Amino acid sequence: MQVFNVQGMSCGHCVNAITHAVQAKDPAASVRVDLAAKEVGVESSLSAEQVIEVISEEGYPVKLAG
């Protein structure tokens, strides 16, 4: 699982927007969002760069954690 730091998430709408955006590119992707930690975990065939691009397109500042 790849983990990303995502700023600007505050509610269920944010969670749904990010989850649906990632799953639009990879329908089999598993997305775990931790609002309190501002982290998104993604289990996917997408590269880290692709996931960052998808989340960025939704308007959230994102970087690979760690």
mmCIF file of the N, C-alpha and C atoms, coordinates in Angstrom:
data_MODEL
# 
_entry.id   MODEL 
# 
loop_
_atom_site.group_PDB 
_atom_site.id 
_atom_site.type_symbol 
_atom_site.label_atom_id 
_atom_site.label_alt_id 
_atom_site.label_comp_id 
_atom_site.label_asym_id 
_atom_site.label_entity_id 
_atom_site.label_seq_id 
_atom_site.pdbx_PDB_ins_code 
_atom_site.Cartn_x 
_atom_site.Cartn_y 
_atom_site.Cartn_z 
_atom_site.occupancy 
_atom_site.B_iso_or_equiv 
_atom_site.pdbx_formal_charge 
_atom_site.auth_seq_id 
_atom_site.auth_comp_id 
_atom_site.auth_asym_id 
_atom_site.auth_atom_id 
_atom_site.pdbx_PDB_model_num 
ATOM 1   N N  . MET A 1 1  ? 0.850   -1.185 0.000   1.00 0.00 ? 1  MET A N  1 
ATOM 2   C CA . MET A 1 1  ? 0.000   0.000  0.000   1.00 0.00 ? 1  MET A CA 1 
ATOM 3   C C  . MET A 1 1  ? 0.892   1.243  0.000   1.00 0.00 ? 1  MET A C  1 
ATOM 4   N N  . GLN A 1 2  ? 0.570   2.168  -0.875  1.00 0.00 ? 2  GLN A N  1 
ATOM 5   C CA . GLN A 1 2  ? 1.256   3.450  -0.936  1.00 0.00 ? 2  GLN A CA 1 
ATOM 6   C C  . GLN A 1 2  ? 0.502   4.428  -0.042  1.00 0.00 ? 2  GLN A C  1 
ATOM 7   N N  . VAL A 1 3  ? 1.224   5.238  0.720   1.00 0.00 ? 3  VAL A N  1 
ATOM 8   C CA . VAL A 1 3  ? 0.593   6.196  1.623   1.00 0.00 ? 3  VAL A CA 1 
ATOM 9   C C  . VAL A 1 3  ? 0.990   7.605  1.199   1.00 0.00 ? 3  VAL A C  1 
ATOM 10  N N  . PHE A 1 4  ? -0.014  8.479  1.144   1.00 0.00 ? 4  PHE A N  1 
ATOM 11  C CA . PHE A 1 4  ? 0.175   9.856  0.707   1.00 0.00 ? 4  PHE A CA 1 
ATOM 12  C C  . PHE A 1 4  ? -0.305  10.814 1.782   1.00 0.00 ? 4  PHE A C  1 
ATOM 13  N N  . ASN A 1 5  ? 0.403   11.935 1.931   1.00 0.00 ? 5  ASN A N  1 
ATOM 14  C CA . ASN A 1 5  ? -0.057  13.034 2.783   1.00 0.00 ? 5  ASN A CA 1 
ATOM 15  C C  . ASN A 1 5  ? -0.915  13.923 1.906   1.00 0.00 ? 5  ASN A C  1 
ATOM 16  N N  . VAL A 1 6  ? -2.172  14.134 2.315   1.00 0.00 ? 6  VAL A N  1 
ATOM 17  C CA . VAL A 1 6  ? -3.102  14.942 1.528   1.00 0.00 ? 6  VAL A CA 1 
ATOM 18  C C  . VAL A 1 6  ? -3.669  16.042 2.415   1.00 0.00 ? 6  VAL A C  1 
ATOM 19  N N  . GLN A 1 7  ? -3.441  17.295 2.029   1.00 0.00 ? 7  GLN A N  1 
ATOM 20  C CA . GLN A 1 7  ? -3.931  18.441 2.795   1.00 0.00 ? 7  GLN A CA 1 
ATOM 21  C C  . GLN A 1 7  ? -5.306  18.852 2.262   1.00 0.00 ? 7  GLN A C  1 
ATOM 22  N N  . GLY A 1 8  ? -6.084  19.494 3.121   1.00 0.00 ? 8  GLY A N  1 
ATOM 23  C CA . GLY A 1 8  ? -7.354  20.060 2.687   1.00 0.00 ? 8  GLY A CA 1 
ATOM 24  C C  . GLY A 1 8  ? -8.556  19.138 2.800   1.00 0.00 ? 8  GLY A C  1 
ATOM 25  N N  . MET A 1 9  ? -8.349  17.906 3.269   1.00 0.00 ? 9  MET A N  1 
ATOM 26  C CA . MET A 1 9  ? -9.489  16.996 3.444   1.00 0.00 ? 9  MET A CA 1 
ATOM 27  C C  . MET A 1 9  ? -10.153 17.313 4.779   1.00 0.00 ? 9  MET A C  1 
ATOM 28  N N  . SER A 1 10 ? -11.492 17.436 4.771   1.00 0.00 ? 10 SER A N  1 
ATOM 29  C CA . SER A 1 10 ? -12.155 17.782 6.022   1.00 0.00 ? 10 SER A CA 1 
ATOM 30  C C  . SER A 1 10 ? -13.453 17.031 6.277   1.00 0.00 ? 10 SER A C  1 
ATOM 31  N N  . CYS A 1 11 ? -13.960 16.312 5.277   1.00 0.00 ? 11 CYS A N  1 
ATOM 32  C CA . CYS A 1 11 ? -15.289 15.711 5.461   1.00 0.00 ? 11 CYS A CA 1 
ATOM 33  C C  . CYS A 1 11 ? -15.473 14.485 4.568   1.00 0.00 ? 11 CYS A C  1 
ATOM 34  N N  . GLY A 1 12 ? -16.640 13.888 4.669   1.00 0.00 ? 12 GLY A N  1 
ATOM 35  C CA . GLY A 1 12 ? -16.973 12.727 3.865   1.00 0.00 ? 12 GLY A CA 1 
ATOM 36  C C  . GLY A 1 12 ? -16.961 13.006 2.376   1.00 0.00 ? 12 GLY A C  1 
ATOM 37  N N  . HIS A 1 13 ? -17.316 14.238 1.993   1.00 0.00 ? 13 HIS A N  1 
ATOM 38  C CA . HIS A 1 13 ? -17.277 14.582 0.567   1.00 0.00 ? 13 HIS A CA 1 
ATOM 39  C C  . HIS A 1 13 ? -15.855 14.478 0.034   1.00 0.00 ? 13 HIS A C  1 
ATOM 40  N N  . CYS A 1 14 ? -14.894 14.936 0.831   1.00 0.00 ? 14 CYS A N  1 
ATOM 41  C CA . CYS A 1 14 ? -13.483 14.856 0.427   1.00 0.00 ? 14 CYS A CA 1 
ATOM 42  C C  . CYS A 1 14 ? -13.074 13.386 0.240   1.00 0.00 ? 14 CYS A C  1 
ATOM 43  N N  . VAL A 1 15 ? -13.467 12.563 1.196   1.00 0.00 ? 15 VAL A N  1 
ATOM 44  C CA . VAL A 1 15 ? -13.154 11.133 1.134   1.00 0.00 ? 15 VAL A CA 1 
ATOM 45  C C  . VAL A 1 15 ? -13.737 10.525 -0.141  1.00 0.00 ? 15 VAL A C  1 
ATOM 46  N N  . ASN A 1 16 ? -15.006 10.818 -0.417  1.00 0.00 ? 16 ASN A N  1 
ATOM 47  C CA . ASN A 1 16 ? -15.661 10.270 -1.610  1.00 0.00 ? 16 ASN A CA 1 
ATOM 48  C C  . ASN A 1 16 ? -15.022 10.781 -2.895  1.00 0.00 ? 16 ASN A C  1 
ATOM 49  N N  . ALA A 1 17 ? -14.674 12.064 -2.935  1.00 0.00 ? 17 ALA A N  1 
ATOM 50  C CA . ALA A 1 17 ? -14.079 12.643 -4.139  1.00 0.00 ? 17 ALA A CA 1 
ATOM 51  C C  . ALA A 1 17 ? -12.753 11.961 -4.459  1.00 0.00 ? 17 ALA A C  1 
ATOM 52  N N  . ILE A 1 18 ? -11.921 11.782 -3.448  1.00 0.00 ? 18 ILE A N  1 
ATOM 53  C CA . ILE A 1 18 ? -10.617 11.152 -3.655  1.00 0.00 ? 18 ILE A CA 1 
ATOM 54  C C  . ILE A 1 18 ? -10.788 9.676  -4.012  1.00 0.00 ? 18 ILE A C  1 
ATOM 55  N N  . THR A 1 19 ? -11.649 8.981  -3.279  1.00 0.00 ? 19 THR A N  1 
ATOM 56  C CA . THR A 1 19 ? -11.873 7.552  -3.548  1.00 0.00 ? 19 THR A CA 1 
ATOM 57  C C  . THR A 1 19 ? -12.377 7.336  -4.971  1.00 0.00 ? 19 THR A C  1 
ATOM 58  N N  . HIS A 1 20 ? -13.372 8.106  -5.381  1.00 0.00 ? 20 HIS A N  1 
ATOM 59  C CA . HIS A 1 20 ? -13.935 7.941  -6.723  1.00 0.00 ? 20 HIS A CA 1 
ATOM 60  C C  . HIS A 1 20 ? -12.940 8.328  -7.809  1.00 0.00 ? 20 HIS A C  1 
ATOM 61  N N  . ALA A 1 21 ? -12.129 9.342  -7.570  1.00 0.00 ? 21 ALA A N  1 
ATOM 62  C CA . ALA A 1 21 ? -11.137 9.759  -8.562  1.00 0.00 ? 21 ALA A CA 1 
ATOM 63  C C  . ALA A 1 21 ? -10.114 8.660  -8.799  1.00 0.00 ? 21 ALA A C  1 
ATOM 64  N N  . VAL A 1 22 ? -9.619  8.049  -7.715  1.00 0.00 ? 22 VAL A N  1 
ATOM 65  C CA . VAL A 1 22 ? -8.640  6.963  -7.852  1.00 0.00 ? 22 VAL A CA 1 
ATOM 66  C C  . VAL A 1 22 ? -9.290  5.758  -8.519  1.00 0.00 ? 22 VAL A C  1 
ATOM 67  N N  . GLN A 1 23 ? -10.500 5.400  -8.086  1.00 0.00 ? 23 GLN A N  1 
ATOM 68  C CA . GLN A 1 23 ? -11.165 4.225  -8.644  1.00 0.00 ? 23 GLN A CA 1 
ATOM 69  C C  . GLN A 1 23 ? -11.628 4.437  -10.084 1.00 0.00 ? 23 GLN A C  1 
ATOM 70  N N  . ALA A 1 24 ? -11.739 5.678  -10.530 1.00 0.00 ? 24 ALA A N  1 
ATOM 71  C CA . ALA A 1 24 ? -12.059 5.941  -11.940 1.00 0.00 ? 24 ALA A CA 1 
ATOM 72  C C  . ALA A 1 24 ? -10.900 5.516  -12.831 1.00 0.00 ? 24 ALA A C  1 
ATOM 73  N N  . LYS A 1 25 ? -9.675  5.635  -12.309 1.00 0.00 ? 25 LYS A N  1 
ATOM 74  C CA . LYS A 1 25 ? -8.474  5.235  -13.066 1.00 0.00 ? 25 LYS A CA 1 
ATOM 75  C C  . LYS A 1 25 ? -8.153  3.762  -12.876 1.00 0.00 ? 25 LYS A C  1 
ATOM 76  N N  . ASP A 1 26 ? -8.486  3.212  -11.689 1.00 0.00 ? 26 ASP A N  1 
ATOM 77  C CA . ASP A 1 26 ? -8.251  1.808  -11.382 1.00 0.00 ? 26 ASP A CA 1 
ATOM 78  C C  . ASP A 1 26 ? -9.430  1.302  -10.554 1.00 0.00 ? 26 ASP A C  1 
ATOM 79  N N  . PRO A 1 27 ? -10.445 0.728  -11.225 1.00 0.00 ? 27 PRO A N  1 
ATOM 80  C CA . PRO A 1 27 ? -11.651 0.291  -10.502 1.00 0.00 ? 27 PRO A CA 1 
ATOM 81  C C  . PRO A 1 27 ? -11.386 -0.725 -9.391  1.00 0.00 ? 27 PRO A C  1 
ATOM 82  N N  . ALA A 1 28 ? -10.275 -1.435 -9.454  1.00 0.00 ? 28 ALA A N  1 
ATOM 83  C CA . ALA A 1 28 ? -9.964  -2.434 -8.439  1.00 0.00 ? 28 ALA A CA 1 
ATOM 84  C C  . ALA A 1 28 ? -9.192  -1.843 -7.260  1.00 0.00 ? 28 ALA A C  1 
ATOM 85  N N  . ALA A 1 29 ? -8.899  -0.558 -7.304  1.00 0.00 ? 29 ALA A N  1 
ATOM 86  C CA . ALA A 1 29 ? -8.095  0.077  -6.259  1.00 0.00 ? 29 ALA A CA 1 
ATOM 87  C C  . ALA A 1 29 ? -8.811  0.053  -4.909  1.00 0.00 ? 29 ALA A C  1 
ATOM 88  N N  . SER A 1 30 ? -8.020  -0.129 -3.862  1.00 0.00 ? 30 SER A N  1 
ATOM 89  C CA . SER A 1 30 ? -8.505  -0.018 -2.493  1.00 0.00 ? 30 SER A CA 1 
ATOM 90  C C  . SER A 1 30 ? -7.974  1.303  -1.940  1.00 0.00 ? 30 SER A C  1 
ATOM 91  N N  . VAL A 1 31 ? -8.877  2.137  -1.432  1.00 0.00 ? 31 VAL A N  1 
ATOM 92  C CA . VAL A 1 31 ? -8.497  3.461  -0.939  1.00 0.00 ? 31 VAL A CA 1 
ATOM 93  C C  . VAL A 1 31 ? -8.918  3.575  0.520   1.00 0.00 ? 31 VAL A C  1 
ATOM 94  N N  . ARG A 1 32 ? -7.961  3.938  1.376   1.00 0.00 ? 32 ARG A N  1 
ATOM 95  C CA . ARG A 1 32 ? -8.222  4.131  2.803   1.00 0.00 ? 32 ARG A CA 1 
ATOM 96  C C  . ARG A 1 32 ? -7.863  5.570  3.150   1.00 0.00 ? 32 ARG A C  1 
ATOM 97  N N  . VAL A 1 33 ? -8.816  6.309  3.702   1.00 0.00 ? 33 VAL A N  1 
ATOM 98  C CA . VAL A 1 33 ? -8.592  7.716  4.025   1.00 0.00 ? 33 VAL A CA 1 
ATOM 99  C C  . VAL A 1 33 ? -8.672  7.903  5.537   1.00 0.00 ? 33 VAL A C  1 
ATOM 100 N N  . ASP A 1 34 ? -7.652  8.565  6.089   1.00 0.00 ? 34 ASP A N  1 
ATOM 101 C CA . ASP A 1 34 ? -7.624  8.922  7.511   1.00 0.00 ? 34 ASP A CA 1 
ATOM 102 C C  . ASP A 1 34 ? -7.631  10.448 7.585   1.00 0.00 ? 34 ASP A C  1 
ATOM 103 N N  . LEU A 1 35 ? -8.833  11.017 7.800   1.00 0.00 ? 35 LEU A N  1 
ATOM 104 C CA . LEU A 1 35 ? -8.971  12.479 7.823   1.00 0.00 ? 35 LEU A CA 1 
ATOM 105 C C  . LEU A 1 35 ? -8.116  13.107 8.914   1.00 0.00 ? 35 LEU A C  1 
ATOM 106 N N  . ALA A 1 36 ? -8.100  12.529 10.107  1.00 0.00 ? 36 ALA A N  1 
ATOM 107 C CA . ALA A 1 36 ? -7.371  13.110 11.232  1.00 0.00 ? 36 ALA A CA 1 
ATOM 108 C C  . ALA A 1 36 ? -5.866  13.179 10.945  1.00 0.00 ? 36 ALA A C  1 
ATOM 109 N N  . ALA A 1 37 ? -5.332  12.128 10.333  1.00 0.00 ? 37 ALA A N  1 
ATOM 110 C CA . ALA A 1 37 ? -3.896  12.074 10.039  1.00 0.00 ? 37 ALA A CA 1 
ATOM 111 C C  . ALA A 1 37 ? -3.560  12.731 8.699   1.00 0.00 ? 37 ALA A C  1 
ATOM 112 N N  . LYS A 1 38 ? -4.590  13.109 7.943   1.00 0.00 ? 38 LYS A N  1 
ATOM 113 C CA . LYS A 1 38 ? -4.420  13.671 6.594   1.00 0.00 ? 38 LYS A CA 1 
ATOM 114 C C  . LYS A 1 38 ? -3.633  12.715 5.699   1.00 0.00 ? 38 LYS A C  1 
ATOM 115 N N  . GLU A 1 39 ? -3.996  11.425 5.798   1.00 0.00 ? 39 GLU A N  1 
ATOM 116 C CA . GLU A 1 39 ? -3.327  10.401 5.000   1.00 0.00 ? 39 GLU A CA 1 
ATOM 117 C C  . GLU A 1 39 ? -4.323  9.631  4.146   1.00 0.00 ? 39 GLU A C  1 
ATOM 118 N N  . VAL A 1 40 ? -3.850  9.254  2.965   1.00 0.00 ? 40 VAL A N  1 
ATOM 119 C CA . VAL A 1 40 ? -4.624  8.410  2.067   1.00 0.00 ? 40 VAL A CA 1 
ATOM 120 C C  . VAL A 1 40 ? -3.737  7.221  1.710   1.00 0.00 ? 40 VAL A C  1 
ATOM 121 N N  . GLY A 1 41 ? -4.241  6.016  1.956   1.00 0.00 ? 41 GLY A N  1 
ATOM 122 C CA . GLY A 1 41 ? -3.537  4.798  1.575   1.00 0.00 ? 41 GLY A CA 1 
ATOM 123 C C  . GLY A 1 41 ? -4.193  4.231  0.331   1.00 0.00 ? 41 GLY A C  1 
ATOM 124 N N  . VAL A 1 42 ? -3.384  3.880  -0.647  1.00 0.00 ? 42 VAL A N  1 
ATOM 125 C CA . VAL A 1 42 ? -3.912  3.367  -1.908  1.00 0.00 ? 42 VAL A CA 1 
ATOM 126 C C  . VAL A 1 42 ? -3.223  2.055  -2.259  1.00 0.00 ? 42 VAL A C  1 
ATOM 127 N N  . GLU A 1 43 ? -4.024  1.016  -2.460  1.00 0.00 ? 43 GLU A N  1 
ATOM 128 C CA . GLU A 1 43 ? -3.550  -0.275 -2.962  1.00 0.00 ? 43 GLU A CA 1 
ATOM 129 C C  . GLU A 1 43 ? -4.051  -0.355 -4.393  1.00 0.00 ? 43 GLU A C  1 
ATOM 130 N N  . SER A 1 44 ? -3.127  -0.245 -5.348  1.00 0.00 ? 44 SER A N  1 
ATOM 131 C CA . SER A 1 44 ? -3.539  -0.090 -6.735  1.00 0.00 ? 44 SER A CA 1 
ATOM 132 C C  . SER A 1 44 ? -2.418  -0.478 -7.679  1.00 0.00 ? 44 SER A C  1 
ATOM 133 N N  . SER A 1 45 ? -2.790  -0.713 -8.924  1.00 0.00 ? 45 SER A N  1 
ATOM 134 C CA . SER A 1 45 ? -1.787  -0.950 -9.967  1.00 0.00 ? 45 SER A CA 1 
ATOM 135 C C  . SER A 1 45 ? -1.228  0.373  -10.487 1.00 0.00 ? 45 SER A C  1 
ATOM 136 N N  . LEU A 1 46 ? -1.814  1.496  -10.065 1.00 0.00 ? 46 LEU A N  1 
ATOM 137 C CA . LEU A 1 46 ? -1.329  2.813  -10.477 1.00 0.00 ? 46 LEU A CA 1 
ATOM 138 C C  . LEU A 1 46 ? 0.001   3.121  -9.793  1.00 0.00 ? 46 LEU A C  1 
ATOM 139 N N  . SER A 1 47 ? 0.862   3.856  -10.475 1.00 0.00 ? 47 SER A N  1 
ATOM 140 C CA . SER A 1 47 ? 2.123   4.286  -9.862  1.00 0.00 ? 47 SER A CA 1 
ATOM 141 C C  . SER A 1 47 ? 1.835   5.411  -8.866  1.00 0.00 ? 47 SER A C  1 
ATOM 142 N N  . ALA A 1 48 ? 2.804   5.684  -7.998  1.00 0.00 ? 48 ALA A N  1 
ATOM 143 C CA . ALA A 1 48 ? 2.653   6.782  -7.040  1.00 0.00 ? 48 ALA A CA 1 
ATOM 144 C C  . ALA A 1 48 ? 2.422   8.094  -7.783  1.00 0.00 ? 48 ALA A C  1 
ATOM 145 N N  . GLU A 1 49 ? 3.132   8.297  -8.890  1.00 0.00 ? 49 GLU A N  1 
ATOM 146 C CA . GLU A 1 49 ? 2.989   9.524  -9.671  1.00 0.00 ? 49 GLU A CA 1 
ATOM 147 C C  . GLU A 1 49 ? 1.572   9.655  -10.226 1.00 0.00 ? 49 GLU A C  1 
ATOM 148 N N  . GLN A 1 50 ? 0.990   8.532  -10.672 1.00 0.00 ? 50 GLN A N  1 
ATOM 149 C CA . GLN A 1 50 ? -0.372  8.559  -11.205 1.00 0.00 ? 50 GLN A CA 1 
ATOM 150 C C  . GLN A 1 50 ? -1.380  8.897  -10.112 1.00 0.00 ? 50 GLN A C  1 
ATOM 151 N N  . VAL A 1 51 ? -1.200  8.323  -8.925  1.00 0.00 ? 51 VAL A N  1 
ATOM 152 C CA . VAL A 1 51 ? -2.113  8.597  -7.813  1.00 0.00 ? 51 VAL A CA 1 
ATOM 153 C C  . VAL A 1 51 ? -2.011  10.068 -7.413  1.00 0.00 ? 51 VAL A C  1 
ATOM 154 N N  . ILE A 1 52 ? -0.791  10.595 -7.339  1.00 0.00 ? 52 ILE A N  1 
ATOM 155 C CA . ILE A 1 52 ? -0.588  12.009 -7.002  1.00 0.00 ? 52 ILE A CA 1 
ATOM 156 C C  . ILE A 1 52 ? -1.290  12.898 -8.021  1.00 0.00 ? 52 ILE A C  1 
ATOM 157 N N  . GLU A 1 53 ? -1.165  12.556 -9.288  1.00 0.00 ? 53 GLU A N  1 
ATOM 158 C CA . GLU A 1 53 ? -1.807  13.340 -10.348 1.00 0.00 ? 53 GLU A CA 1 
ATOM 159 C C  . GLU A 1 53 ? -3.331  13.330 -10.192 1.00 0.00 ? 53 GLU A C  1 
ATOM 160 N N  . VAL A 1 54 ? -3.892  12.159 -9.933  1.00 0.00 ? 54 VAL A N  1 
ATOM 161 C CA . VAL A 1 54 ? -5.352  12.024 -9.791  1.00 0.00 ? 54 VAL A CA 1 
ATOM 162 C C  . VAL A 1 54 ? -5.867  12.843 -8.603  1.00 0.00 ? 54 VAL A C  1 
ATOM 163 N N  . ILE A 1 55 ? -5.185  12.736 -7.459  1.00 0.00 ? 55 ILE A N  1 
ATOM 164 C CA . ILE A 1 55 ? -5.623  13.472 -6.261  1.00 0.00 ? 55 ILE A CA 1 
ATOM 165 C C  . ILE A 1 55 ? -5.427  14.970 -6.472  1.00 0.00 ? 55 ILE A C  1 
ATOM 166 N N  . SER A 1 56 ? -4.334  15.362 -7.103  1.00 0.00 ? 56 SER A N  1 
ATOM 167 C CA . SER A 1 56 ? -4.088  16.783 -7.395  1.00 0.00 ? 56 SER A CA 1 
ATOM 168 C C  . SER A 1 56 ? -5.177  17.363 -8.282  1.00 0.00 ? 56 SER A C  1 
ATOM 169 N N  . GLU A 1 57 ? -5.626  16.574 -9.258  1.00 0.00 ? 57 GLU A N  1 
ATOM 170 C CA . GLU A 1 57 ? -6.684  17.032 -10.161 1.00 0.00 ? 57 GLU A CA 1 
ATOM 171 C C  . GLU A 1 57 ? -7.984  17.302 -9.405  1.00 0.00 ? 57 GLU A C  1 
ATOM 172 N N  . GLU A 1 58 ? -8.163  16.661 -8.244  1.00 0.00 ? 58 GLU A N  1 
ATOM 173 C CA . GLU A 1 58 ? -9.349  16.912 -7.416  1.00 0.00 ? 58 GLU A CA 1 
ATOM 174 C C  . GLU A 1 58 ? -9.180  18.178 -6.572  1.00 0.00 ? 58 GLU A C  1 
ATOM 175 N N  . GLY A 1 59 ? -7.990  18.774 -6.615  1.00 0.00 ? 59 GLY A N  1 
ATOM 176 C CA . GLY A 1 59 ? -7.774  20.042 -5.912  1.00 0.00 ? 59 GLY A CA 1 
ATOM 177 C C  . GLY A 1 59 ? -7.113  19.932 -4.558  1.00 0.00 ? 59 GLY A C  1 
ATOM 178 N N  . TYR A 1 60 ? -6.510  18.771 -4.260  1.00 0.00 ? 60 TYR A N  1 
ATOM 179 C CA . TYR A 1 60 ? -5.885  18.580 -2.963  1.00 0.00 ? 60 TYR A CA 1 
ATOM 180 C C  . TYR A 1 60 ? -4.363  18.545 -3.100  1.00 0.00 ? 60 TYR A C  1 
ATOM 181 N N  . PRO A 1 61 ? -3.646  19.350 -2.263  1.00 0.00 ? 61 PRO A N  1 
ATOM 182 C CA . PRO A 1 61 ? -2.187  19.245 -2.249  1.00 0.00 ? 61 PRO A CA 1 
ATOM 183 C C  . PRO A 1 61 ? -1.796  17.864 -1.717  1.00 0.00 ? 61 PRO A C  1 
ATOM 184 N N  . VAL A 1 62 ? -0.936  17.165 -2.439  1.00 0.00 ? 62 VAL A N  1 
ATOM 185 C CA . VAL A 1 62 ? -0.607  15.777 -2.081  1.00 0.00 ? 62 VAL A CA 1 
ATOM 186 C C  . VAL A 1 62 ? 0.865   15.498 -2.321  1.00 0.00 ? 62 VAL A C  1 
ATOM 187 N N  . LYS A 1 63 ? 1.422   14.664 -1.445  1.00 0.00 ? 63 LYS A N  1 
ATOM 188 C CA . LYS A 1 63 ? 2.787   14.187 -1.654  1.00 0.00 ? 63 LYS A CA 1 
ATOM 189 C C  . LYS A 1 63 ? 2.893   12.789 -1.053  1.00 0.00 ? 63 LYS A C  1 
ATOM 190 N N  . LEU A 1 64 ? 3.874   12.042 -1.532  1.00 0.00 ? 64 LEU A N  1 
ATOM 191 C CA . LEU A 1 64 ? 4.119   10.699 -1.025  1.00 0.00 ? 64 LEU A CA 1 
ATOM 192 C C  . LEU A 1 64 ? 4.608   10.813 0.410   1.00 0.00 ? 64 LEU A C  1 
ATOM 193 N N  . ALA A 1 65 ? 4.017   10.037 1.303   1.00 0.00 ? 65 ALA A N  1 
ATOM 194 C CA . ALA A 1 65 ? 4.410   10.079 2.718   1.00 0.00 ? 65 ALA A CA 1 
ATOM 195 C C  . ALA A 1 65 ? 5.729   9.357  2.895   1.00 0.00 ? 65 ALA A C  1 
ATOM 196 N N  . GLY A 1 66 ? 6.465   9.813  3.899   1.00 0.00 ? 66 GLY A N  1 
ATOM 197 C CA . GLY A 1 66 ? 7.560   9.038  4.319   1.00 0.00 ? 66 GLY A CA 1 
ATOM 198 C C  . GLY A 1 66 ? 8.929   9.362  3.995   1.00 0.00 ? 66 GLY A C  1 
# 
